[in-house]
Amino acid sequence: MEEHRKRVLNRLKRIEGQIRGLEKMVEKEAPCADILTQLYAATAAMKKTGAAIIGANIKRCINEASGDQEKNVEELQKALSRFIGMS
């Protein structure tokens, strides 16, 4: 699990670098198409990172949640719906 955490943190650091690059592009008034391309790449990287987190942690998220298991599953379903853009 520690190796997975390191990989996720590395992904997040790369995304942070992409965002800083986007800021510089906007400051320098880069062409709109170039900015949108980089924005798409950062968005895709975030979605892939989220999917990796979900894939590695879904059982733990459900099992470690305290209280009403059904309510916890419902909350996770809502969060997943937001993540994939269904709500």
C-alpha positions in Angstrom: 0.0 0.0 0.0 2.9 2.3 0.7 4.1 2.0 -2.9 0.7 2.9 -4.2 0.7 6.0 -2.0 4.0 7.1 -3.4 2.8 6.6 -6.9 -0.3 8.7 -6.2 1.8 11.4 -4.6 4.1 11.5 -7.6 1.2 11.8 -10.0 -0.2 14.7 -7.9 3.2 16.4 -8.0 3.3 16.1 -11.8 -0.3 17.5 -12.0 0.8 20.4 -9.8 3.6 21.1 -12.3 1.1 21.0 -15.1 -1.1 23.5 -13.4 1.9 25.8 -12.8 2.7 25.5 -16.5 -0.9 26.5 -17.3 -0.6 29.5 -15.1 2.5 30.6 -17.0 0.8 30.0 -20.3 -2.1 32.3 -19.3 0.3 34.9 -18.0 2.2 34.9 -21.3 -1.0 34.9 -23.3 -0.3 31.6 -25.0 -2.6 30.6 -27.9 -6.0 29.5 -26.6 -5.7 26.1 -28.3 -2.4 25.4 -26.6 -3.9 26.3 -23.2 -7.0 24.1 -23.7 -4.7 21.2 -24.8 -2.7 21.5 -21.6 -5.9 21.9 -19.5 -7.3 18.7 -21.1 -4.0 16.9 -20.2 -4.2 18.1 -16.6 -7.8 17.1 -16.3 -7.1 13.6 -17.8 -4.2 13.2 -15.4 -6.5 14.1 -12.4 -9.1 11.6 -13.6 -6.6 8.8 -13.9 -5.2 9.6 -10.5 -8.8 9.5 -9.0 -9.4 6.2 -10.8 -6.2 4.8 -9.3 -7.2 5.9 -5.8 -10.6 4.4 -6.2 -9.3 1.1 -7.5 -6.9 0.7 -4.7 -9.0 1.9 -1.9 -12.7 1.1 -2.5 -12.8 -1.9 -0.2 -10.9 -0.1 2.5 -13.2 3.0 2.1 -16.3 0.9 2.7 -14.9 -1.5 5.3 -13.2 1.2 7.5 -16.1 3.6 7.5 -17.8 3.7 10.9 -21.5 3.6 11.5 -24.2 2.6 9.1 -22.7 0.5 6.3 -25.6 1.2 4.0 -25.3 5.0 4.5 -21.5 4.7 3.9 -22.0 2.9 0.6 -24.6 5.5 -0.4 -22.2 8.4 0.4 -19.5 6.6 -1.7 -21.9 6.2 -4.6 -22.7 9.9 -4.5 -19.0 10.8 -4.4 -18.3 8.5 -7.4 -21.2 10.0 -9.3 -19.7 13.5 -8.8 -16.3 12.2 -9.8 -17.5 10.7 -13.1 -19.7 13.7 -13.7 -23.1 12.2 -13.4 -24.5 14.8 -11.0 
